[in-house]
Amino acid sequence: MKELRHMLRQDIEKVLIRHPSVRDLCVMAYPGKARKNQYWAFIVLTKSNPAAIYDFHMHCAKCFAGAAVDVRVIITNALPKEPSGAVSRRELATLCGARTA
């Protein structure tokens, strides 16, 4: 596996999408302290029961153990979409701002 000390948004997406319960996801980077990016990972699971959510969180803990990266996972029912069908990163950025305030 790639060295995890300096992960990019795409690297985080590749790690998260490996879990079989992930149906859709979007990772957003935002500036953090000490020049390190922090990330919000918005995840839509195929099953949203407590066991599936716990299993997904254990997957994250295992994959990001020892990584110098701050990933905040938000499990949601759906990702906001643009009329074209693409994920609305603008709307997700608004959510990030609301959660950090």
N, C-alpha and C positions, 0 to 999 in steps of 0.2 A: 504494500500500500504506500501511497505517496507520503512523504514527510508531512506531518500535520502541524508543524509549528507555525507555518505561514500559509494559512488556507485562504483561498479566494472564494468568492461567492459560488462559482461554478463547481469548485471542489466540494463545497458543503452540499450543494444540490445532488451531486453524484453519490455522496455518502448516504443522504437521506432517502433518495429514491430507491435504493437497494432493498429497503424494507418492503415486504410483500403487501402490507396494509396501506401503503401510501398510494392514493389515487391521483393526487395533484399536489403541487407545491410551488412556492415562490419564495426565494430568499432575497432579502433586501439588506444592503450594507448601509451603515450610517457611521459617521465619524465618532470615534470614541476618545477616551483619554489616552495620553501618551502616544499619540500617532497610530494607535491600533484601531482597526475597524472592528465594529461590533455588528452583529447580524440579527435580524428578525427572520425566522423561518415560519412561514404560514403554511400549514399542512392540512390537507383534506384526506381523511382516512376512509378506507372502504367500509370499515366497521368502527363505530364510535362507542362501543361498550367499554366498561372500565378495564377489562382484561386486555383488549387491543391497545388501549391508550397506555397502560402500564408497560406492555411489551414494546411499544414504540419508544417510550422514554428510556427503557433499558437499552435498546439499540443505540440511542443517542449517547447515553452515558458510556457505553462500551466503545463506540466509534470515536468519540471526542476525548477520551481519557488521555491525559498528557498533552493535549493540544493547547497551545496558547491562543485560544480563540474564544470569544464570547458569543454564543449562539442562544438566542431566546426563542423557544418554540411556542407557537400559538396554534392550537388545533382548532379548526373552524369547519363549518358545514359546507362552505363553498368559498371560492375566491372571486372577488369582483372582476367582471369582464368588461372590456371595451366592446363597442358594437361589432368590431371585426372578429371578436372571439378571443383576442389576446388578453392576458391578465392585466388588469389596470394597476400598474405600479404606482401611479399617482394617488389612487385611492388607498392603496396599502401604505404609502408614505405618510398619508394623513393619519392613518391608524397608528403608525409608529410614533408620530409626533404627539398624538393624543396620549399614548401609553407612557411616553417618557416625561411628560409634563407633570 
